[in-house]
């Protein structure tokens, strides 16, 4: 499959696929490409678009889930690097736990904002009566 087919079939944003092809989420460019310049030439040429294999789709599934969970490109890259190592399970768990804690802290901050807004709304309604 080429990028447009993957984007449509799997509903993955094209910018994510471009960043994947350029190596934004891994230590290297997409499998089968040896250098980023080769990848850019292929994109510019349009005669040789990157062909996505099942291995790419499996990686992209994980990458999209990480991005949707609030991971930055650099955090995704670190996770994918660790995930490929045989001893990386514990390190991946640590990254996931850290992101979970950050997300919970943000939820709590947002809950506090809602409480403040609700309190102010209550005060406004009380003043009107």
N, C-alpha and C positions, 0 to 999 in steps of 0.2 A: 504494500500500500504506500501511496505517496502522502505527503503532508495534508493536502486538501481532503483526501479520503479519510484519513485518520481523524482530522478535525471534525468532519461531518459525522462519521460513523460512531466515534467515541465521545463526541461533544467536548473535545479538548481545545482550548483557545489556541489559535494559530501562533500567538506570541510565545506561548509555552513551548510549542513544538519547535519554533525557531530557536529559542533559548536552549532547548534540549540538543538540537543539532549542532549548535555552536559550543556545546560543552559547559553550559552554565551550571549544570547540576551534577557534573561528574568531573573527574580529573582529566578526562580526555574528551574529544569530540565524540559524536555518536559512533557506535561500533562500525567498523569498516572504513572509517575516515582516519587518516593518520595525522592531519594537521588542520587547524582551524582555517588556514588559508585555502586548503583544498575544499573545505565545506563551503566557504564563501564563494569560491569559483563555481562550484556546482550549483549553488543557488542563483548566482548571477547568470549562468549559462542557461538554466532552465531546461537544457537538453538532458541533464543527468540529475533529476531530483533524487533526494535521499529515499531509499526504499526501506520502509519500516518493517521489521520482522517481529515475530512473537516476543522475542527477548526485549525488544524496544517497548512494546505495548505493556509488558509486565513491569518494566521499570517506570514507564510513564504513569501507570496506575498508582504506584507508590508515590511518585513525585507529585502528582496532582492532589493526592490525599494529603500529603505534607503541606503543600501550598495552601490548600483549602483550610488547613488547620492553623494557618498563620505563620508557618515557617518562611523565613527569608530564603533567597536563592543560596546564600552562603550556608545557612543552616541545613538546607536540603543537600547541598554538596557534601557537607560534613557527614550527615546521616548516611548518604549513599556510599561514601568512602568507607565508613565504619561497617555498614551492612555487608559489604563485599568481603570483609576480613573474616576469617574463621573464628576469631576471638572477639568479634565486634558486637555480639548480642548484648552484653552488659552495657557497653558504651552507648549503644542505640537506646537501650532502656533508660539510661541516664538522661540522654537528650530529650526523649519523650516525656519523662517525668518533669524535667525542668520547664519544658514548654507547657505542660499541663498546669504546673504551679503558676506560671506567668499568666496563663489564660484565666485561671481561677481568681487570681489577684485582680485582673482587669474586670471580671464579672462582678466582683465585690465592689470595686470602684464605681462601676455603672449602677449597681443596686443602690449605693449610697446617693448617687445623683438622682435616681428616681425617687428615693425617700425624700430628699430635699425638695424636689419639684412637687411631689404630692403634698408635702407639708405647706409649701407656699400656696398651692392651689386651695388647700383647706383654709388657710388664713385669709386669703382673698374672699372666699365664699362667706366666711364668718363675718368679715367686715361689711359685706354687702347686706347682710340680714339685719 
